[in-house]
Amino acid sequence: MQQEQGPVGGGRPLVGGWRRWRLQRLDRYIIQKFLSTFFFMIGVFCIIAVVFDLMENLTDLINNRAPIGATLLYYLSFCFYFGNLLSGFIVFLTIIWFTSRMAQQSEVIAMLSGGMGYARFLRPYFVAGGILCTMAWWIGNWILPHANRVKVDFEMQYIHVDFSIADQHIFREITPGSIAYFRTITVDRATGYRFQYEQWNEQDRMTQQIHAAKATWMEESNKWRLVNASIRDFLPDGTERFRYLTRFDTTWAMRLEDFGQRSEWVATMTTPQLADHIERESARGIPVTNLQLERYGRTANAFSILVLTLIGVSIASRKQRGGMGTHLFLAVLVGFAFVFTAKLISVYAASAILPPSFPIPVEQWLRLAAWLPNVLFAALGGLIYWKAPK
């Protein structure tokens, strides 16, 4: 059987086509440098973030008497949150950092001039990037929601104890045919103002309508107390009965939290739980655009690691007169451009009103919006790769 010379960097000769995909000594060297530098950088970034967060919230922690054990667990969960948030950018910075050093020391030139193809040079980067992409997907969909639950619970008890509902003109379908409306809600008083309630039967005829100046949720009795309530009952014979009550207590299948929920709670749901939550909220007539973007973004953000890997290697592998400083400047520039583009597209997708004649279903439009930054920057990475010296 014919033997083929292995690539530059040592390793056994390649025998047979399947052995061409075995990791050689050079592959293991690059993968080790990639992963070790990444975990070192993410550790440094997390330590810095913890220090700044502790300095900002130290007064609240002391005033609210946060336990030391719970605080340590909170900051461990905080590291998971912060590391996942910046994983793509840190991967990009990692590649720029150690690949630029290799390029400035002429190691990349030696590899390519020794007969190694540029695509072969990229292989260990994508092996390491694939490992980190898989980890980011697994953590973002399954592990991080549990860590976020610890983080949000702690913040509610000891840091961000105030809760308000910023939305106005809030509609909710309590049960099929039962619709409730508040103009505004004040959470600390458990009260909503300009309350309206409508009950419809199966024939789409209104059977009851209630207007009240305000409605207060009484948690101890699981009842709503209406003040200055005007109640109209529409009877089957076509007549109408009117009542006016200065105070009226009633029970409905709704709670105050049904009209407002901390946005952080979405991050505490695993992806299957988030899918079920989207289905329930959609059935109640609640807008689920941001929830859909969160769901699709979890996978898209993980795969952005591979896109940034391609861009980072293509930029940093060329030796430039400016050295590592030029590469780091380009890394920060491209990283912020990626984050800005992703945020801009998500905000536009969440707020855009699609006409009925729009050719793409709303769910597919949101999926496209979550993946569009990856598509655009993958095209940019392909262009940089094509122009990279080989």
C-alpha positions in Angstrom: 0.0 0.0 0.0 1.3 3.4 -1.0 2.4 5.7 1.9 1.9 9.4 1.7 3.9 12.0 3.5 2.2 13.6 6.5 1.8 17.3 6.8 4.3 19.6 8.3 4.5 19.3 12.1 5.3 15.7 12.6 3.1 12.7 13.0 3.0 9.2 11.4 2.8 8.8 7.6 -0.8 8.6 6.4 -1.8 5.2 5.1 -5.2 5.0 3.4 -7.7 7.7 2.9 -9.3 7.4 6.3 -6.1 8.2 8.1 -6.0 11.6 6.4 -8.5 12.8 9.0 -6.5 11.6 12.0 -5.2 14.4 14.2 -1.5 15.0 13.8 0.9 16.5 16.3 0.4 19.9 14.8 -3.4 19.6 15.1 -3.1 18.7 18.7 -0.8 21.6 19.3 -3.2 24.2 17.7 -6.3 22.6 19.5 -4.5 22.7 22.8 -3.5 26.3 22.3 -7.0 27.2 21.2 -8.8 25.6 24.1 -6.3 26.6 26.8 -6.3 30.2 25.7 -10.1 30.3 25.5 -10.7 28.9 29.0 -8.0 31.2 30.4 -9.6 34.3 28.8 -13.1 33.4 29.8 -11.9 32.9 33.3 -10.3 36.3 33.4 -13.4 38.0 31.9 -15.6 36.3 34.5 -13.4 37.3 37.4 -13.4 40.9 36.2 -17.2 40.8 35.7 -17.8 39.4 39.2 -15.6 42.1 40.8 -17.5 44.9 39.0 -20.9 43.3 39.8 -19.9 42.8 43.5 -18.8 46.5 43.7 -22.1 47.6 42.2 -24.4 45.5 44.4 -22.4 45.3 47.6 -24.6 47.8 49.4 -27.8 45.9 48.4 -26.3 42.6 49.5 -25.4 44.0 52.9 -28.7 45.9 53.5 -30.7 42.8 52.5 -28.5 40.5 54.5 -27.7 38.1 51.7 -26.2 34.8 53.0 -22.6 34.1 52.0 -23.4 30.6 50.7 -26.2 31.9 48.5 -24.0 34.7 47.3 -21.2 32.3 46.2 -23.8 30.2 44.4 -25.2 33.3 42.7 -21.8 34.4 41.4 -21.1 30.8 40.1 -24.4 31.0 38.2 -23.4 34.6 37.1 -20.2 33.2 35.6 -22.2 30.7 33.5 -24.5 33.5 32.3 -21.6 35.9 31.5 -19.4 33.3 29.9 -22.3 32.1 27.6 -23.1 35.8 26.8 -19.5 36.5 25.6 -18.5 33.1 24.4 -18.5 34.0 20.7 -16.6 37.2 21.2 -14.0 35.5 23.5 -13.5 32.7 20.9 -12.9 35.3 18.3 -10.4 37.2 20.6 -8.7 33.9 21.5 -8.1 33.0 17.8 -6.8 36.5 17.0 -4.5 36.4 20.1 -2.6 33.1 19.6 -2.9 32.9 15.8 -1.5 36.4 15.4 1.5 35.4 17.6 2.1 32.4 15.4 1.9 34.6 12.3 4.3 37.2 13.7 6.8 34.4 14.5 6.5 33.1 10.9 5.1 29.8 12.1 2.1 30.1 9.8 4.4 30.9 6.8 6.5 27.8 7.6 3.4 25.6 7.7 2.0 26.8 4.4 5.4 27.0 2.6 6.1 23.4 3.8 3.2 22.1 1.6 0.3 22.4 4.0 -2.9 23.6 2.3 -4.8 26.5 3.8 -7.9 24.4 4.2 -5.8 21.8 6.0 -4.4 24.5 8.3 -8.0 25.5 9.2 -9.0 21.9 10.3 -7.7 22.0 13.9 -9.4 25.3 14.4 -12.7 24.0 13.4 -12.3 20.8 15.5 -11.7 23.0 18.6 -14.5 25.4 17.4 -16.8 22.5 17.0 -16.1 21.3 20.5 -16.9 24.8 21.9 -19.9 25.1 19.6 -21.3 21.9 21.0 -20.6 23.0 24.5 -22.3 26.3 24.0 -25.4 24.7 22.5 -25.7 22.2 25.3 -25.1 24.8 28.0 -27.3 27.4 26.4 -30.3 25.0 26.0 -30.0 22.9 29.1 -27.5 24.0 31.7 -27.7 27.8 31.6 -31.5 27.9 32.3 -30.9 26.1 35.7 -28.0 28.5 36.5 -30.2 31.5 35.5 -32.9 30.2 37.8 -30.5 30.5 40.8 -29.3 33.9 39.5 -32.8 35.3 39.1 -34.1 34.0 42.4 -31.2 35.6 44.2 -31.6 38.9 42.4 -35.3 39.0 43.3 -34.6 38.4 47.0 -31.5 40.5 47.6 -30.7 42.9 44.6 -33.6 43.9 42.3 -36.4 43.6 44.7 -38.6 46.1 42.9 -40.8 44.9 40.1 -42.9 47.0 37.7 -44.9 46.4 34.5 -44.0 48.9 31.9 -46.6 47.8 29.3 -49.9 49.6 28.9 -53.2 48.5 27.4 -52.7 44.9 28.4 -55.1 42.3 27.1 -55.3 38.7 28.2 -57.6 35.8 27.3 -58.2 34.2 30.7 -60.3 31.3 29.4 -61.8 30.7 25.9 -64.3 33.5 25.5 -63.1 35.5 28.6 -61.0 38.6 27.9 -59.5 40.9 30.6 -58.0 44.3 30.0 -56.0 46.8 32.1 -54.8 50.1 31.0 -51.9 50.1 33.6 -50.8 47.9 36.5 -49.0 48.9 39.6 -47.3 45.8 41.0 -46.4 47.0 44.5 -50.1 47.8 45.1 -51.2 44.6 43.2 -53.7 46.9 41.4 -54.6 47.5 37.8 -56.5 50.5 36.6 -59.2 51.1 34.0 -60.2 47.5 34.1 -62.5 45.8 31.6 -63.8 42.3 31.4 -65.9 40.6 28.6 -67.5 37.2 28.4 -68.5 35.7 25.1 -70.4 32.6 24.3 -69.8 30.0 21.6 -72.0 32.0 19.2 -69.7 35.0 19.6 -72.3 36.9 21.5 -71.3 39.0 24.5 -73.0 37.7 27.7 -71.3 40.0 30.2 -69.3 43.2 30.3 -67.7 44.8 33.4 -66.0 48.2 33.7 -64.2 49.2 36.9 -62.0 52.0 38.0 -59.5 49.6 39.4 -59.1 45.9 40.3 -56.9 44.7 43.2 -55.5 41.2 43.5 -55.9 39.8 47.0 -53.5 36.9 47.2 -54.6 35.7 50.7 -58.1 34.9 49.4 -57.3 34.4 45.7 -59.9 37.0 44.7 -60.1 40.2 42.7 -61.7 43.3 44.3 -63.3 45.7 41.9 -63.9 49.3 42.8 -66.8 51.3 41.2 -67.8 48.4 39.0 -70.4 48.7 36.2 -71.7 45.2 35.3 -73.9 44.5 32.3 -75.4 41.1 31.8 -76.8 40.3 28.4 -79.6 37.8 28.7 -80.6 35.2 26.1 -83.9 36.9 25.5 -82.1 40.1 24.3 -82.7 42.1 27.5 -80.0 43.7 29.5 -79.4 43.8 33.3 -77.3 46.6 34.7 -75.7 46.8 38.2 -73.4 49.3 39.8 -71.3 48.3 42.8 -68.9 50.4 44.7 -67.0 47.2 45.8 -67.3 43.8 44.2 -65.2 40.7 45.1 -65.0 37.9 42.5 -62.9 34.9 41.5 -61.4 34.5 38.1 -58.9 32.1 36.6 -56.2 34.7 36.5 -53.5 36.1 38.7 -51.6 39.3 38.8 -48.4 37.6 37.4 -50.5 36.6 34.3 -50.3 40.2 33.2 -46.6 40.8 33.7 -43.6 38.6 34.3 -40.0 39.5 34.8 -38.2 39.2 31.4 -35.4 37.3 33.1 -37.7 34.3 33.8 -37.6 33.4 30.1 -33.9 32.7 30.5 -34.7 30.2 33.3 -36.6 27.8 31.0 -34.9 25.0 29.1 -35.7 25.0 25.4 -38.5 22.4 25.7 -40.0 24.4 28.5 -39.7 27.6 26.5 -41.5 25.9 23.5 -44.4 24.9 25.8 -44.5 28.4 27.3 -44.6 29.9 23.8 -47.5 27.6 22.9 -49.5 28.6 26.0 -48.9 32.3 25.7 -49.8 32.2 22.0 -53.1 30.5 22.8 -53.9 33.3 25.3 -53.3 36.0 22.7 -50.0 37.2 24.2 -47.3 38.4 21.7 -44.6 35.8 21.5 -42.2 37.4 19.1 -39.4 38.0 21.6 -39.9 34.5 23.0 -39.5 33.0 19.5 -36.3 35.0 18.9 -34.9 33.8 22.2 -35.7 30.2 21.3 -34.1 30.3 17.9 -31.2 32.5 19.1 -30.0 29.9 21.5 -28.9 27.6 18.7 -27.9 30.4 16.3 -25.6 32.0 19.0 -23.8 28.7 19.5 -23.1 28.2 15.8 -21.8 31.8 15.6 -18.6 30.3 17.1 -17.9 28.5 13.9 -18.5 31.7 11.8 -16.2 33.8 14.0 -13.6 31.0 13.9 -13.4 31.3 10.1 -13.2 35.1 10.2 -10.6 35.1 13.0 -8.2 32.6 11.4 -8.5 34.3 8.0 -7.6 37.7 9.6 -4.9 36.6 12.1 -3.0 34.1 9.9 -1.5 36.8 7.7 1.7 38.6 8.9 1.3 42.3 9.0 3.5 45.2 9.7 1.3 46.4 12.5 1.7 43.1 14.3 -0.7 41.9 16.9 -2.1 45.3 17.6 -3.6 45.5 14.2 -5.2 42.1 14.5 -6.6 42.9 17.9 -8.1 46.2 16.6 -9.7 44.2 13.7 -11.0 41.6 16.3 -12.7 44.3 18.4 -14.1 46.0 15.3 -15.5 42.8 13.8 -16.8 41.6 17.1 -18.7 44.7 17.9 -20.0 44.8 14.3 -21.4 41.3 14.8 -23.0 42.1 18.1 -24.5 45.3 16.7 -25.8 43.6 13.6 -27.4 40.8 15.6 -29.1 43.3 18.0 -30.3 45.5 15.1 -31.8 42.6 13.2 -33.5 41.2 16.4 -35.0 44.5 17.3 -36.3 45.1 13.8 -37.7 41.5 13.6 -39.5 41.9 16.9 -41.1 45.3 16.0 -41.7 44.8 12.3 -45.4 44.5 11.3 -45.6 42.0 8.5 -48.4 42.6 5.9 -50.8 39.7 5.3 -49.3 39.2 1.8 -45.8 38.6 3.2 -44.5 35.5 1.5 -42.8 34.0 4.6 -44.8 32.8 7.7 -44.1 34.8 10.8 -42.4 31.9 12.6 -40.0 31.3 9.7 -39.3 35.0 9.5 -38.2 35.0 13.1 -36.1 31.9 12.6 -34.4 33.7 9.6 -33.9 36.8 11.7 -32.1 34.8 14.4 -29.8 33.2 11.9 -29.3 36.1 9.5 -26.2 37.6 11.4 -24.5 34.2 11.0 -25.3 34.0 7.3 -24.1 37.6 6.6 -20.8 37.2 8.6 -20.3 33.7 7.1 -20.3 35.4 3.7 -17.8 37.9 5.1 -15.7 35.1 6.4 -15.7 33.4 3.0 -14.6 36.6 1.3 -11.7 37.1 3.8 -10.8 33.4 3.5 -10.7 33.7 -0.3 -8.4 36.7 -0.1 -6.2 35.3 2.6 -2.6 34.5 1.5 -2.2 30.7 1.0 
